[in-house]
């Protein structure tokens, strides 16, 4: 099998401190460059570290992209 897309829905969900185990695995796949990864994640730092592009969604609507994001406002929204 040679998948071209890997969808990951909150890979840090429910694993607490073990989320750091997924970071190198996802980074490795990213560096290979032959698979697109769609990462849905609530932890901003995790997503930023691994993503080339990202969009912020609220209630199913894209509210900003990486270039437009206001870090302070975004962190406040995520804290709710």
C-alpha positions as CSV (number, residue, x, y, z in Angstrom):
1,X,0.0,0.0,0.0
2,X,1.2,3.5,-0.9
3,X,-1.3,5.9,0.6
4,X,-1.2,9.5,-0.7
5,X,-3.3,10.9,2.1
6,X,-3.1,10.3,5.9
7,X,-6.0,12.0,7.8
8,X,-5.2,12.4,11.5
9,X,-8.1,13.5,13.8
10,X,-6.6,14.8,17.1
11,X,-3.7,12.4,17.5
12,X,-3.0,13.8,20.9
13,X,-6.5,13.2,22.2
14,X,-6.8,10.9,25.2
15,X,-3.1,10.0,25.5
16,X,-1.8,12.8,27.7
17,X,2.0,12.7,28.1
18,X,2.3,10.1,25.3
19,X,1.4,12.7,22.7
20,X,5.1,13.3,22.4
21,X,5.4,9.8,21.0
22,X,3.4,10.7,17.9
23,X,5.3,13.9,17.1
24,X,8.4,12.1,15.7
25,X,6.3,9.7,13.8
26,X,4.3,12.4,12.1
27,X,7.5,14.4,11.5
28,X,9.1,11.4,9.8
29,X,6.1,10.9,7.5
30,X,6.2,14.6,6.7
31,X,9.9,14.6,5.8
32,X,9.3,11.7,3.4
33,X,7.4,14.1,1.3
34,X,5.3,11.5,-0.5
35,X,2.2,11.6,1.5
36,X,-0.2,14.5,2.3
37,X,-1.2,14.7,6.0
38,X,-4.4,16.4,7.1
39,X,-4.1,17.0,10.8
40,X,-7.1,18.1,12.9
41,X,-5.8,19.2,16.3
42,X,-6.8,21.3,19.2
43,X,-3.3,21.9,20.5
44,X,-2.0,24.9,18.6
45,X,1.7,24.4,19.3
46,X,1.5,20.7,18.1
47,X,-0.3,21.7,14.9
48,X,2.1,24.7,14.2
49,X,5.2,22.5,14.7
50,X,4.0,19.9,12.2
51,X,2.0,21.9,9.7
52,X,3.1,23.7,6.6
53,X,-0.3,25.2,6.2
54,X,-3.2,25.5,8.6
55,X,-6.6,27.0,9.0
56,X,-8.5,27.8,12.2
57,X,-12.1,26.6,12.2
58,X,-15.0,27.6,14.5
59,X,-18.3,25.8,14.2
60,X,-17.3,24.3,10.8
61,X,-16.3,27.6,9.3
62,X,-12.7,28.7,8.5
63,X,-12.0,31.8,10.5
64,X,-8.4,32.4,9.7
65,X,-5.3,31.0,8.0
66,X,-1.7,30.8,9.2
67,X,-0.9,34.2,7.7
68,X,-3.9,35.9,9.3
69,X,-3.9,34.3,12.8
70,X,-3.8,36.5,15.8
71,X,-2.0,34.4,18.4
72,X,-3.4,36.1,21.5
73,X,-7.0,36.0,20.2
74,X,-6.6,32.4,19.1
75,X,-5.2,31.2,22.4
76,X,-8.1,32.9,24.3
77,X,-10.6,31.2,22.0
78,X,-9.0,27.8,22.6
79,X,-9.0,28.3,26.3
80,X,-12.9,28.5,26.4
